Amino acid sequence: MLKRILTAIGYVCLTLAVIVLTAGLVAYGNGYSYNFKTHKLIRTGLIIVQSFPSGLHVTLENKLLKKKTPYRVSLESGTYRISLSKEGYYPWTKLIHVIASEVSLAQYVLLIPKQPQTTTLDTRTQITAQDMSRDHRHLAYVVAGIEPAVYTLDVSNQNAKPVRLYLPKAATETVPVEELTAVTWSDDASHLLIISKIGDTVTHHLVSSNGSDVKNLTTQYGFNFTGIKFSGTNWQQLYWISPDGLRRLDVGSQSVSGVLADKVSQFNIADNRILYVQSTDLGRTLWSTDGRGNNQILIQPLPESDSYSIDATRYNNQDFLSVVPLKTAVGTLYSGIYDANPVSKVVARNVTLTSFSPDGHLAIYNSSTAVKTYDLERSDVDNKTVVYEFPASAGAITTMTWFDNFHLLMARGGRLIWSEFDGANQVDLGPVSDVLPSYSTSDLKSIISYKIVDSAVHLVATLIRP
């Protein structure tokens, strides 16, 4: 009998232990833990900090820890200051918000060396125009002055040298010299558009990336191709606004389309779509068309303005569109833009330009004096508008590009400024051209910029990730 009683008691104790353990695991999984100092049950969240370089010293709330990155810790809900440091690098500091039962992941930490290695790629002093290929492997730029030409450079190859791609025609007794004004890559980096002028005559050239095939589009087709752009998915199709309206040039079939849409004031390329602004009796409207001529109205009407800054992206299996009318300077984000009922949300005011991060999870809205970043991912998780804002206090912003999905390169007051998407951890990388933007290389290890050296413009690579 005693044996049966003890066995029953054992089963009861085991059952209670399983129940308590299960409850504890469920509570832990929901962010609960027991604070042995305060003897209270608290809810915690997880912070994970990944960095380049790794092995950075970690300071939490002004206390240096015996920890190095990669670093993870569970903390009670709240805001915590985390600092990272390593000799030879600019320090990094951030306020990180801990939310119960959630992971706060700082995977974008990239420390900048205080004395980065720089390599001069080209010392020709009159670089007047440029374009980086979409894959950030190839740079094309226009050199004016004594030896004018269009050069290309494979920036993914540290040992590559500039290659002269196009040489303008020299002046004669009756014809002035050909002046190079602009260069643009196709999305696949197989061809370039080179624009030049002789006197008042503007000419558009289509040139293969190795310079072996040069077509004078203006002479061949007899159109004024001002504003012509490559389509996003087919370099053989190019679009421009003729006096009659939006048209397409197909160099593969050597044909020019009829008018695809009339009364078009501007258009943007969005991968396999062309977004264009059209004037109608109801005001200005935004349309989409593809290479097969399928048209779809997206926004009717648009806020009245002479011009718009427009960018499109696809993030989390959803299409987004960002629009800023120059007249109202109000940034609006549209989601589900190609669906029957798109949703709009005003996310920024007093801005003039907009662009999405390469992966689409951030939308930048900026003017010359301030930057506002709308976080699509965080806004969706928190179910509220999450916008980071920082001023351009040390001079007007003249150019801005994305280095990666989390960092910006800005020309401000004649200096190149490295910044995180929310304005944190800015680093001054020295004098730079105010009009020629800086870029990352495809491996995200170097910055390609146009440095000011003794009042001349030099093409320079700055290595920030050895």
C-alpha positions in Angstrom: 0.0 0.0 0.0 2.8 2.4 1.0 4.5 1.7 -2.3 1.4 2.6 -4.3 1.0 5.8 -2.3 4.6 6.8 -2.9 4.3 6.0 -6.6 1.1 8.1 -6.9 2.8 10.9 -5.1 5.7 10.6 -7.5 3.4 10.8 -10.5 1.7 13.8 -9.1 5.0 15.6 -8.4 6.2 14.7 -11.9 3.0 16.0 -13.4 3.3 19.3 -11.4 6.9 19.6 -12.4 6.0 19.2 -16.1 3.2 21.7 -15.8 5.5 24.2 -14.0 8.3 23.7 -16.6 5.9 24.0 -19.5 4.4 27.2 -18.0 7.9 28.5 -17.5 8.9 27.8 -21.1 5.7 29.3 -22.4 6.3 32.4 -20.3 9.9 32.6 -21.4 8.8 32.2 -25.0 6.5 35.2 -24.5 9.3 37.3 -23.2 8.8 36.7 -19.4 11.7 36.1 -17.1 12.3 36.3 -13.3 14.5 39.2 -12.0 16.4 37.7 -9.0 17.4 41.2 -7.9 14.0 42.7 -7.7 12.2 39.3 -7.3 9.7 40.3 -9.9 8.4 38.7 -13.1 9.4 40.9 -16.1 8.9 40.9 -19.8 12.1 41.0 -21.9 13.2 41.5 -25.5 16.3 40.4 -27.3 19.0 42.6 -28.7 21.4 41.2 -31.3 24.3 43.3 -32.6 26.3 42.2 -35.6 29.1 44.3 -36.9 31.9 44.8 -39.3 34.6 44.5 -38.3 33.6 41.9 -35.6 35.3 41.8 -32.2 34.2 45.4 -31.2 34.2 46.4 -27.5 30.6 46.7 -26.2 29.4 49.4 -23.8 25.9 49.2 -22.5 24.4 52.2 -20.7 27.9 53.7 -20.3 29.2 50.5 -18.7 32.1 48.7 -20.6 31.2 45.0 -20.8 33.6 42.0 -21.1 31.8 41.3 -24.3 32.6 41.8 -28.0 30.5 41.7 -31.1 28.6 39.7 -32.3 26.7 40.5 -29.1 23.3 39.4 -27.8 21.4 40.1 -24.6 17.9 39.9 -23.2 16.7 43.1 -21.6 13.6 44.5 -20.0 11.5 46.6 -22.4 12.9 50.1 -22.7 15.5 52.1 -24.6 19.2 51.4 -24.1 22.3 53.1 -25.3 24.8 50.7 -26.9 28.3 51.9 -28.0 30.9 49.9 -30.0 34.5 50.8 -30.3 37.8 49.6 -31.7 41.2 51.2 -32.0 41.6 52.9 -35.4 37.9 53.3 -36.1 35.3 55.9 -35.5 33.1 54.8 -32.5 29.5 53.8 -33.0 26.6 54.7 -30.7 22.9 54.0 -30.9 19.8 54.1 -28.8 18.1 50.7 -29.4 14.5 50.2 -28.4 13.7 46.8 -26.8 10.2 45.5 -27.2 8.9 42.6 -25.2 9.0 39.2 -27.0 10.7 40.8 -30.0 14.2 40.8 -31.4 15.9 44.2 -32.0 18.5 43.3 -34.7 21.3 45.8 -35.5 22.8 44.0 -38.4 23.9 47.2 -40.2 26.7 48.3 -37.9 29.7 49.2 -40.1 32.5 51.1 -38.5 34.5 53.5 -40.6 38.4 53.5 -40.3 39.8 56.8 -39.2 42.5 56.5 -41.9 41.0 54.6 -44.7 43.1 53.6 -47.7 42.5 55.8 -50.7 43.4 55.1 -54.3 43.3 57.7 -57.1 41.7 56.2 -60.1 41.9 59.1 -62.5 43.6 62.5 -62.2 42.0 64.1 -65.2 40.7 67.3 -63.6 37.6 68.2 -65.6 35.1 65.4 -65.0 31.8 66.9 -65.9 29.2 64.1 -66.0 29.1 60.4 -64.9 26.9 57.4 -64.3 27.3 54.2 -62.3 25.8 51.0 -63.6 22.9 49.4 -61.7 25.1 46.6 -60.4 27.7 49.1 -59.2 30.5 47.4 -61.1 31.0 49.9 -64.0 31.5 53.6 -64.0 31.2 55.8 -67.0 32.3 59.5 -67.0 32.8 62.5 -69.2 36.1 64.3 -69.3 36.3 67.8 -70.7 39.2 70.1 -71.3 42.4 69.4 -73.4 41.6 65.7 -74.0 37.8 65.3 -73.9 36.4 61.7 -74.0 34.0 59.3 -72.4 35.8 56.8 -70.2 34.6 53.6 -68.5 36.1 51.9 -65.4 35.5 48.5 -63.9 35.4 49.5 -60.3 35.0 45.9 -59.1 38.6 45.2 -60.3 41.2 46.9 -58.1 43.8 46.8 -60.9 41.5 48.1 -63.6 42.5 51.2 -65.5 40.2 53.7 -67.2 39.3 52.8 -70.8 38.6 55.5 -73.4 35.3 54.5 -74.9 34.3 57.5 -77.1 36.3 60.3 -78.6 34.5 63.4 -79.8 35.0 64.9 -83.2 37.6 67.6 -83.4 36.8 71.1 -84.7 37.3 72.0 -88.3 37.4 75.4 -90.0 33.6 75.3 -90.4 32.3 73.1 -87.6 33.0 73.6 -83.9 34.3 70.8 -81.7 31.8 68.1 -80.5 31.1 68.8 -76.8 30.2 65.8 -74.6 27.4 66.5 -72.1 26.0 63.3 -70.6 26.4 59.5 -70.3 23.9 56.8 -69.1 24.2 53.1 -68.6 21.5 50.6 -69.6 20.4 48.5 -66.7 22.4 45.4 -67.8 25.5 47.6 -68.3 25.8 46.3 -71.9 25.3 49.8 -73.6 25.5 53.5 -72.9 23.7 56.5 -74.2 26.2 59.3 -74.9 24.8 62.8 -75.5 26.9 65.4 -77.3 26.3 68.7 -79.2 28.0 70.5 -82.0 27.0 74.1 -81.8 23.2 74.0 -81.1 22.8 70.5 -82.6 22.3 67.8 -80.0 23.1 64.2 -80.9 22.3 60.9 -79.1 24.7 58.0 -79.5 24.1 54.4 -78.6 27.4 52.7 -77.8 28.2 49.1 -76.7 30.1 48.8 -73.4 33.3 47.8 -75.2 33.0 50.6 -77.8 32.8 48.3 -80.8 29.4 49.4 -81.9 28.4 53.1 -82.1 25.1 54.2 -83.5 24.1 57.8 -84.1 20.4 57.6 -83.2 19.7 61.2 -84.1 20.9 60.8 -87.7 19.5 57.3 -88.2 16.0 58.0 -87.0 15.6 61.7 -87.5 14.1 62.5 -84.1 15.0 64.9 -81.3 15.6 62.4 -78.5 15.9 64.8 -75.7 15.2 63.1 -72.4 15.5 59.5 -73.9 16.0 56.7 -71.4 16.7 53.0 -71.5 13.8 50.7 -70.4 14.6 48.7 -67.3 14.6 45.2 -68.8 15.5 45.6 -72.4 18.4 47.9 -73.6 17.0 47.8 -77.1 13.9 49.7 -76.1 14.2 53.3 -75.2 11.5 55.9 -74.3 11.2 59.6 -74.7 8.7 62.4 -74.9 8.3 63.8 -78.4 6.2 66.9 -79.2 3.3 64.6 -79.8 3.7 62.5 -76.6 5.4 59.4 -75.2 7.1 57.2 -77.8 9.3 54.1 -77.8 12.4 53.5 -80.0 13.2 49.9 -80.7 16.7 49.5 -82.0 16.3 45.8 -82.4 13.5 46.1 -85.0 14.8 49.6 -86.0 11.4 51.1 -85.5 9.7 54.0 -83.7 6.3 53.5 -82.1 3.4 55.7 -82.6 2.3 57.9 -79.7 1.8 55.7 -76.6 0.2 58.6 -74.6 -0.3 62.3 -75.4 0.1 65.3 -73.1 2.8 63.6 -71.1 5.0 65.9 -68.9 7.4 63.4 -67.4 8.1 59.7 -67.1 10.2 57.3 -64.9 11.5 53.8 -65.5 10.5 51.2 -63.0 12.0 47.9 -64.1 9.6 46.5 -66.8 7.2 49.4 -66.4 7.2 53.1 -67.5 5.4 55.5 -65.1 4.2 58.6 -66.8 2.4 61.8 -65.8 -0.4 62.8 -68.2 -2.5 65.9 -68.2 -6.3 65.3 -68.5 -9.5 67.3 -68.1 -9.5 66.0 -64.5 -5.9 67.3 -63.8 -2.6 65.4 -63.8 -2.8 61.6 -63.5 -0.1 58.9 -63.1 -0.2 56.0 -65.5 1.8 52.8 -66.0 2.6 51.1 -69.3 4.8 48.1 -70.2 6.7 47.1 -73.3 3.6 45.4 -74.7 1.5 48.6 -74.5 -0.6 47.6 -71.6 -1.7 50.9 -69.8 -3.1 51.2 -66.3 -4.1 54.3 -64.4 -2.5 54.5 -60.9 -3.3 57.8 -59.3 -6.1 60.1 -60.4 -5.7 62.9 -59.8 -2.2 63.8 -58.7 -1.7 66.9 -56.6 -1.2 69.8 -59.1 2.5 70.5 -59.8 4.8 71.2 -62.7 7.0 68.2 -61.8 7.2 65.3 -59.4 9.9 63.2 -57.8 8.8 59.5 -58.2 10.3 56.2 -57.2 8.9 52.7 -57.1 9.9 49.4 -55.4 8.7 46.0 -54.5 9.1 44.9 -50.8 7.6 42.0 -48.9 5.7 40.9 -52.0 4.0 44.3 -52.2 4.4 47.1 -54.7 5.1 50.6 -53.3 5.2 54.0 -55.0 6.6 57.2 -53.5 5.6 60.6 -54.9 6.6 64.2 -54.1 5.0 67.0 -56.0 7.5 69.9 -56.3 4.7 72.5 -55.7 3.3 71.0 -52.5 6.5 69.4 -51.2 4.4 66.6 -49.5 5.7 63.0 -49.6 3.0 60.4 -50.1 3.6 56.6 -50.0 1.2 54.4 -52.0 1.0 50.6 -51.3 -0.6 48.0 -53.5 -0.2 50.5 -56.3 -1.1 48.1 -59.1 -4.1 46.7 -57.3 -7.7 47.8 -57.7 -7.7 49.8 -54.5 -4.2 51.3 -53.6 -3.7 52.8 -50.2 -2.0 56.2 -49.7 -0.4 57.7 -46.7 1.3 61.1 -46.2 4.6 60.4 -44.5 6.7 63.6 -45.0 6.3 67.3 -45.5 8.6 70.1 -46.8 10.6 67.7 -49.0 11.5 67.7 -52.6 13.1 64.3 -53.5 12.3 60.7 -52.8 14.1 57.3 -53.2 13.8 53.8 -51.8 16.7 51.8 -50.3 18.0 49.1 -52.7 15.9 46.4 -50.8 12.9 48.7 -50.6 12.4 48.7 -46.8 13.2 52.3 -46.3 11.9 55.4 -48.2 14.0 58.6 -48.1 12.4 62.0 -48.4 14.7 64.9 -48.4 15.2 68.6 -49.2 18.4 70.6 -49.2 18.1 71.1 -45.4 16.7 67.9 -44.0 16.3 64.2 -44.5 13.2 62.1 -43.4 13.3 58.3 -43.6 10.1 56.3 -43.5 10.6 52.7 -42.2 8.3 50.4 -44.1 9.3 47.4 -42.1 9.1 48.9 -38.6 5.8 50.8 -39.5 4.3 47.5 -40.5 5.5 45.6 -37.3 4.5 48.5 -34.9 1.3 49.3 -36.8 2.1 53.0 -36.8 4.1 55.5 -38.8 7.8 55.3 -38.0 9.8 58.2 -39.5 13.4 59.2 -38.6 14.4 62.8 -39.3 17.7 64.7 -39.1 18.7 68.1 -40.3 21.5 69.0 -42.7 23.0 71.4 -40.2 26.4 71.8 -41.8 25.4 73.0 -45.2 22.9 72.2 -47.9 22.7 68.6 -49.2 23.5 68.7 -52.9 23.7 65.0 -53.8 22.6 61.8 -52.0 22.9 58.1 -52.8 22.5 54.8 -51.0 25.7 53.0 -50.0 23.7 49.9 -49.1 20.3 49.1 -47.5 21.1 51.1 -44.4 23.7 53.8 -45.1 23.7 57.0 -47.1 26.4 59.0 -48.9 25.7 62.8 -49.0 27.6 65.7 -50.4 27.0 68.5 -47.9 28.8 71.8 -47.8 31.5 70.5 -50.1 32.2 67.5 -47.8 31.3 63.8 -48.2 29.2 62.6 -45.3 28.7 59.0 -44.4 25.5 58.5 -42.4 23.1 55.8 -41.2 19.6 55.9 -42.6 18.4 57.8 -39.5 21.2 60.3 -39.3 23.2 58.5 -36.6 26.9 57.9 -36.6 27.8 60.4 -39.3 31.4 60.5 -40.5 33.1 63.3 -42.5 35.1 61.7 -45.3 36.6 64.9 -46.7 36.2 67.4 -49.5 34.1 66.2 -52.5 32.4 67.5 -55.6 29.0 69.1 -54.8 27.5 68.0 -58.1 28.9 64.6 -58.9 27.5 61.9 -56.5 29.4 59.2 -54.7 28.7 55.5 -54.9 29.5 52.1 -53.3 31.2 49.4 -55.3 29.4 46.1 -55.9 31.2 44.3 -53.0 30.3 47.2 -50.6 33.9 47.6 -49.6 34.8 50.9 -51.2 33.3 54.3 -52.0 33.8 55.8 -55.4 33.8 59.6 -55.2 35.0 62.7 -57.0 37.4 64.4 -54.6 38.4 68.0 -54.7 42.2 68.1 -54.8 43.8 71.6 -55.2 40.6 72.9 -56.8 40.6 70.0 -59.3 38.2 67.0 -59.5 39.9 63.6 -59.1 38.3 60.2 -59.2 39.1 58.3 -56.0 38.3 55.0 -54.4 38.1 54.9 -50.5 38.5 51.5 -49.0 36.3 51.2 -45.8 36.0 47.4 -45.6 39.4 45.6 -46.1 
